[in-house]
């Protein structure tokens, strides 16, 4: 089945609009078992995305952060499925700093092959896919291609880091490279910053879940980058444990 990027981007935007209808009001914050926050906006976005994907692609199963209790025995044989984070950067949403996103990815055989990221506050879309290139679109403007830039380690690297999740392992890693400047960004925007050539490297040496990274992973690869473990191994999806390994985002070697 051919995936329609326009349709997928529209679903992401509709989810973003649902988020923004709650953004300035009462967030209705709850806390999950792992003490991470959950808001009315997470739930509203989840509902919009699931309904949109089921309507458009009824034969493709969905794994969403807000519905992640699907047993591995049920999903382990999925060759193709949607991996969704309805509101990535809930802490940024609660802070009202605008650095949160809607993430929708298509996974095939453990690899993200297509991704859409919508930034509601900026009305900005990032999208890309295998053999389709990567693109950015602001508002109603025409989409423009994006590419990971060529780093220059002698001059120094621009490093993008998490705004809400610092890590001692990251501090140790930064001593091994020539850092020109560092930029702190929330949510999956960190992968987007590398994909559009605004930073050279994003080392994530701290915990993330598969739905946090899948859409950005697809966009980065479509833009000429890679998402690998520090040892150079693949970051795979639909594992029994949905926790990601540490990873580094940068231009293809």
C-alpha positions as CSV (number, residue, x, y, z in Angstrom):
1,X,0.0,0.0,0.0
2,X,1.4,3.4,-1.0
3,X,1.6,5.9,1.8
4,X,0.3,9.4,1.0
5,X,2.6,12.0,2.6
6,X,0.0,14.8,2.3
7,X,-2.5,12.7,4.1
8,X,0.0,11.8,6.8
9,X,1.1,15.4,7.3
10,X,-2.6,16.5,7.5
11,X,-3.2,13.9,10.3
12,X,-0.1,15.3,12.2
13,X,-1.4,18.8,11.8
14,X,-4.8,17.9,13.0
15,X,-3.2,16.4,16.1
16,X,-1.2,19.5,16.6
17,X,-4.3,21.6,16.4
18,X,-5.9,19.5,19.1
19,X,-2.8,20.1,21.3
20,X,-2.9,23.8,20.7
21,X,-6.6,24.0,21.8
22,X,-5.3,22.9,25.2
23,X,-1.9,24.6,25.3
24,X,-2.8,27.9,26.9
25,X,-5.5,26.4,29.2
26,X,-5.6,23.8,31.9
27,X,-3.3,20.9,31.0
28,X,-4.8,18.3,33.3
29,X,-1.5,16.9,34.2
30,X,-1.3,13.3,35.5
31,X,1.6,11.1,36.2
32,X,2.3,7.6,34.8
33,X,3.8,4.7,36.7
34,X,7.3,5.9,35.7
35,X,6.5,9.3,37.0
36,X,6.5,10.9,33.5
37,X,3.8,13.5,32.9
38,X,0.6,12.9,30.9
39,X,-1.7,15.7,29.9
40,X,-5.1,16.1,28.2
41,X,-3.2,17.2,25.1
42,X,-1.4,13.8,24.9
43,X,-4.7,12.0,25.0
44,X,-6.4,14.3,22.5
45,X,-3.5,14.1,20.0
46,X,-3.4,10.3,20.4
47,X,-7.1,10.0,19.6
48,X,-6.8,12.2,16.5
49,X,-3.8,10.3,15.1
50,X,-5.2,6.8,15.8
51,X,-8.6,7.7,14.2
52,X,-6.9,9.3,11.2
53,X,-4.5,6.4,10.6
54,X,-7.2,3.7,11.1
55,X,-9.5,5.6,8.6
56,X,-6.8,5.9,6.0
57,X,-4.7,2.8,6.5
58,X,-6.9,0.2,8.3
59,X,-4.6,-2.7,7.6
60,X,-1.5,-1.2,9.3
61,X,-1.4,-1.7,13.1
62,X,-0.5,1.2,15.4
63,X,1.8,1.3,18.4
64,X,1.5,4.6,20.3
65,X,3.1,5.9,23.5
66,X,-0.4,6.3,24.9
67,X,-1.3,2.7,23.9
68,X,2.0,1.0,24.4
69,X,0.6,-1.9,26.5
70,X,0.3,-4.1,23.4
71,X,2.1,-7.4,24.4
72,X,5.3,-8.3,22.5
73,X,3.7,-11.7,21.6
74,X,1.1,-9.8,19.7
75,X,3.3,-7.3,17.9
76,X,6.5,-9.3,17.4
77,X,5.4,-10.6,14.0
78,X,4.4,-7.1,12.7
79,X,6.4,-6.5,9.5
80,X,4.9,-3.0,9.1
81,X,3.3,-0.7,11.6
82,X,2.9,2.9,12.7
83,X,4.9,4.0,15.7
84,X,3.5,7.2,17.2
85,X,4.3,9.7,19.9
86,X,1.3,12.0,20.0
87,X,3.1,14.6,22.1
88,X,6.8,14.4,22.3
89,X,8.2,16.8,24.8
90,X,5.4,16.8,27.4
91,X,7.7,18.6,29.9
92,X,8.3,21.3,27.3
93,X,4.5,21.5,26.6
94,X,3.9,22.0,30.4
95,X,6.6,24.7,30.5
96,X,4.9,26.3,27.4
97,X,8.2,26.8,25.7
98,X,7.0,25.6,22.3
99,X,9.6,22.8,21.9
100,X,7.2,19.9,21.6
101,X,6.2,17.8,18.5
102,X,3.8,15.3,17.0
103,X,5.7,12.2,15.7
104,X,4.4,9.6,13.3
105,X,6.7,7.0,11.8
106,X,6.2,3.9,9.6
107,X,8.3,1.0,10.6
108,X,9.1,-1.9,8.2
109,X,11.1,-4.9,9.5
110,X,12.4,-3.1,12.5
111,X,13.5,0.0,10.5
112,X,11.8,3.5,10.3
113,X,11.3,4.1,6.6
114,X,9.1,7.2,6.8
115,X,8.6,9.9,9.3
116,X,6.5,13.0,9.9
117,X,7.2,15.5,12.7
118,X,4.9,18.5,13.3
119,X,5.9,21.4,15.5
120,X,2.5,22.9,16.5
121,X,3.7,26.3,18.0
122,X,5.7,27.0,14.8
123,X,3.3,25.4,12.4
124,X,6.3,23.6,10.9
125,X,6.5,20.2,9.3
126,X,9.5,17.9,8.9
127,X,9.0,14.8,6.8
128,X,11.0,12.3,4.9
129,X,11.3,8.7,3.8
130,X,13.5,6.0,2.3
131,X,14.4,7.0,-1.2
132,X,12.1,10.1,-1.0
133,X,14.4,12.7,0.5
134,X,13.7,14.9,3.5
135,X,11.7,18.1,3.6
136,X,10.7,21.1,5.7
137,X,7.5,23.1,5.3
138,X,6.5,26.2,7.3
139,X,2.8,27.1,7.3
140,X,1.4,27.1,3.8
141,X,4.7,27.6,2.1
142,X,6.1,25.2,-0.5
143,X,8.2,22.4,1.1
144,X,11.9,22.7,0.8
145,X,14.5,19.9,0.8
146,X,16.8,19.5,3.8
147,X,20.2,17.8,4.1
148,X,22.6,16.9,6.9
149,X,25.6,19.1,6.6
150,X,29.3,18.1,6.2
151,X,31.0,18.6,9.6
152,X,34.4,20.1,10.0
153,X,35.9,18.6,13.2
154,X,39.0,20.9,12.9
155,X,36.9,24.1,13.3
156,X,34.7,22.3,15.8
157,X,31.2,20.7,16.0
158,X,27.9,22.2,16.8
159,X,26.3,19.7,19.3
160,X,22.6,19.6,20.0
161,X,21.6,18.3,23.4
162,X,18.5,17.6,25.4
163,X,17.0,20.5,27.3
164,X,15.3,18.4,30.0
165,X,17.6,15.3,30.2
166,X,21.3,16.0,30.9
167,X,23.5,13.0,31.4
168,X,26.9,12.4,33.0
169,X,27.7,10.0,30.1
170,X,27.1,12.9,27.7
171,X,29.5,15.1,29.6
172,X,32.1,12.5,29.3
173,X,31.5,12.0,25.6
174,X,31.8,15.7,24.9
175,X,35.4,15.7,26.2
176,X,36.3,13.3,23.3
177,X,35.2,15.6,20.5
178,X,36.0,19.2,19.4
179,X,32.9,21.2,20.5
180,X,32.5,24.6,18.8
181,X,29.1,25.3,20.4
182,X,26.2,23.5,22.0
183,X,22.5,24.0,21.5
184,X,19.8,22.8,23.9
185,X,16.5,21.8,22.3
186,X,13.5,19.8,23.5
187,X,11.7,16.7,22.0
188,X,12.4,15.2,18.6
189,X,13.5,18.7,17.4
190,X,17.0,17.6,18.3
191,X,17.0,15.1,15.4
192,X,15.4,17.7,13.1
193,X,18.2,20.2,13.9
194,X,20.7,17.7,12.6
195,X,18.6,16.7,9.6
196,X,18.3,20.3,8.4
197,X,22.0,21.0,8.8
198,X,21.7,23.4,11.8
199,X,23.9,21.2,14.0
200,X,26.5,18.5,13.3
201,X,25.9,15.9,15.9
202,X,23.3,14.8,18.5
203,X,24.7,12.3,21.0
204,X,21.9,10.8,23.2
205,X,23.6,9.0,26.0
206,X,20.5,8.7,28.2
207,X,17.2,6.9,28.1
208,X,14.7,7.3,25.2
209,X,11.9,5.1,24.0
210,X,11.3,3.9,20.4
211,X,8.4,6.3,19.8
212,X,10.6,9.3,20.9
213,X,13.0,8.7,18.0
214,X,11.4,6.8,15.1
215,X,10.0,9.7,13.1
216,X,13.1,11.8,13.5
217,X,15.3,8.7,12.7
218,X,13.5,8.3,9.4
219,X,13.9,12.1,8.6
220,X,17.6,12.1,9.5
221,X,18.3,9.1,7.2
222,X,16.3,10.6,4.4
223,X,18.4,13.8,4.8
224,X,21.7,11.8,4.5
225,X,22.4,11.2,8.1
226,X,22.5,8.1,10.4
227,X,21.3,7.1,13.8
228,X,23.7,4.5,15.3
229,X,24.8,3.2,18.7
230,X,28.1,4.7,19.9
231,X,29.8,1.5,18.6
232,X,28.2,1.9,15.2
233,X,25.4,-0.6,15.5
234,X,21.9,-0.2,14.2
235,X,19.1,1.2,16.3
236,X,16.2,-1.2,15.8
237,X,12.5,-1.0,16.5
238,X,9.7,-3.2,17.8
239,X,12.0,-4.9,20.3
240,X,10.6,-6.8,23.3
241,X,11.8,-3.9,25.5
242,X,10.9,-0.6,23.8
243,X,13.8,1.3,25.4
244,X,16.4,2.6,22.9
245,X,20.1,2.0,23.3
246,X,22.3,5.0,23.5
247,X,22.7,6.5,20.1
248,X,24.5,9.2,18.1
249,X,22.9,11.2,15.2
250,X,25.3,12.6,12.6
251,X,26.1,12.6,8.9
252,X,26.6,9.3,7.2
253,X,30.2,8.1,7.5
